[in-house]
Amino acid sequence: MSGAFPWRLPIIAAPMAGGPSTLALVEAVGRAGGLGFVPGGYLPPAAFDELLDHADALGVPYGANLFHPTRQTGDPGAIAAYARQLQPLADEFGATLGDPIWSDDDYAQKVEVVARHRPAAVSITFGNPTAADVDAIRSGSGALVAVTVTSAEEATAAAAVGADLLVVQGAEAGGHRGIHDDDPAHPFGAPLTPVAVLLAEITAVTSVPLIAAGGIMDGAAIASAIRLGAAAAQLGTAFLCTDEAGTSAPHRAALLDRRYPGTVVTRAFSGRPARGLANEFAADHADAPPGYPEIHYLTKPLRGAAMAAGSAAVPSLWAGTNWRAVTTGPAAELVARLAAELDREL
Ligand SMILES: Cc1cc2nc3c(=O)[nH]c(=O)nc-3n(C[C@H](O)[C@H](O)[C@H](O)COP(=O)(O)O)c2cc1C
């Protein structure tokens, strides 16, 4: 079905850093014929290395994902003012706000880590790798190298460094926007373009195979992405409530009981535009300043304490626009359903 890939189905479970993407999810999706991703974001390189040792031993194709370093744009004064604003909430949950540090997420070391392993694909988000990094990953691991793009300009730049695949992330997508150069003056970092429009714009400028992402929850949506020129689809939100996902209990509950009316793109949690359920924290801090990953590290202990207390009001509840179609059950059943629906469409 997906002749272009070393895995059977054009169905990818998105890398979801911070808990949801477990090895069990990667294994279940891989055994069902799709591709699951091990996210490297936020992990110390040694922990990522160990996870990929386990992934290599699974005996199924898998992907690995890296966060590209971001330009340091945060204004320390504005971040300090945001910290003062958050202090009463931190006190309420008995949390100590974190140090708003900038970090490159140990990107260079993680490039070396993936190059020592055997992923079928390595995807990079938040920026465009150098041609040397693409070569190092491909020659070390044998993986196809994918770059997440949110515009035709980013697609052209990623094709120019030799990307084998482009993950075309539409406005609908849950989680962080993959924009290469987040404009701090823009509320969303850059214009939000729906995935169907992006696919049309990007197929016009490159012949690199495309993976569509954003708001895809069923086989019919995968089929329409394929009709618009995609070779496969990457689904995040659809997998959040599967049995194998490591999604937190408050996040699952908020998705399943439809507590919040919709999603919003906000910098409130991490300083970088990301789409999640419009919970109380997102509503109360719509004017949060830019500054990624400083604000991620500032709010992390608060989000963690609220989560531990069972609250959905404060943690980031990443979700794409079509989150209402989320289902529960084994990931293999979801992949089988998506494949059957896709077969009926194509
Ligand atoms: C909870 C969550 C965490 C995510 N974490 C990552 C990540 O670590 N790396 C990445 O490249 N994309 C990440 N994404 C974005 C996905 O790759 C993808 O673009 C998105 O899930 C597609 O939209 P959908 O959620 O509507 O399917 C995340 C998405 C969600 C929902």
The ligand as a Tripos MOL2 file, in Angstrom:
@<TRIPOS>MOLECULE
LIG
   31    33     1     0     0
SMALL
NO_CHARGES

@<TRIPOS>ATOM
      1 C1          0.1860   15.5190   22.6480 C.3       1 LIG1
      2 C2          0.9540   15.8700   21.4180 C.ar      1 LIG1
      3 C3          2.3410   15.9290   21.4860 C.ar      1 LIG1
      4 C4          3.0850   16.2000   20.3370 C.ar      1 LIG1
      5 N1          4.4600   16.1600   20.3860 N.ar      1 LIG1
      6 C5          5.1770   16.2390   19.2340 C.ar      1 LIG1
      7 C6          6.5800   15.9700   19.2300 C.ar      1 LIG1
      8 O1          7.1800   15.6500   20.2650 O.2       1 LIG1
      9 N2          7.2450   16.0640   18.0510 N.ar      1 LIG1
     10 C7          6.6050   16.3770   16.8670 C.ar      1 LIG1
     11 O2          7.2610   16.4190   15.8180 O.2       1 LIG1
     12 N3          5.2780   16.6320   16.8410 N.ar      1 LIG1
     13 C8          4.5590   16.5490   17.9810 C.ar      1 LIG1
     14 N4          3.1960   16.7520   17.9550 N.ar      1 LIG1
     15 C9          2.5440   17.1530   16.6870 C.3       1 LIG1
     16 C10         2.2640   15.9370   15.7780 C.3       1 LIG1
     17 O3          3.4710   15.5260   15.1840 O.3       1 LIG1
     18 C11         1.2670   16.2550   14.6460 C.3       1 LIG1
     19 O4          1.6840   17.3750   13.9130 O.3       1 LIG1
     20 C12        -0.1510   16.4860   15.1500 C.3       1 LIG1
     21 O5         -0.4770   15.6010   16.1850 O.3       1 LIG1
     22 C13        -1.1170   16.3180   14.0120 C.3       1 LIG1
     23 O6         -2.3910   16.7920   14.3750 O.3       1 LIG1
     24 P1         -3.5110   15.9130   15.1180 P.3       1 LIG1
     25 O7         -3.1010   15.8990   16.5300 O.co2     1 LIG1
     26 O8         -4.7670   16.6620   14.8570 O.co2     1 LIG1
     27 O9         -3.4730   14.5390   14.4970 O.co2     1 LIG1
     28 C14         2.4230   16.4910   19.0950 C.ar      1 LIG1
     29 C15         1.0240   16.4610   19.0640 C.ar      1 LIG1
     30 C16         0.2880   16.1400   20.1940 C.ar      1 LIG1
     31 C17        -1.2210   16.0770   20.0840 C.3       1 LIG1
@<TRIPOS>BOND
     1     1     2 1
     2     2     3 ar
     3     2    30 ar
     4     3     4 ar
     5     4     5 ar
     6     4    28 ar
     7     5     6 ar
     8     6     7 ar
     9     6    13 1
    10     7     8 2
    11     7     9 ar
    12     9    10 ar
    13    10    11 2
    14    10    12 ar
    15    12    13 ar
    16    13    14 ar
    17    14    15 1
    18    14    28 ar
    19    15    16 1
    20    16    17 1
    21    16    18 1
    22    18    19 1
    23    18    20 1
    24    20    21 1
    25    20    22 1
    26    22    23 1
    27    23    24 1
    28    24    25 2
    29    24    26 1
    30    24    27 1
    31    28    29 ar
    32    29    30 ar
    33    30    31 1
@<TRIPOS>SUBSTRUCTURE
     1 LIG1         1 GROUP 0 **** ****
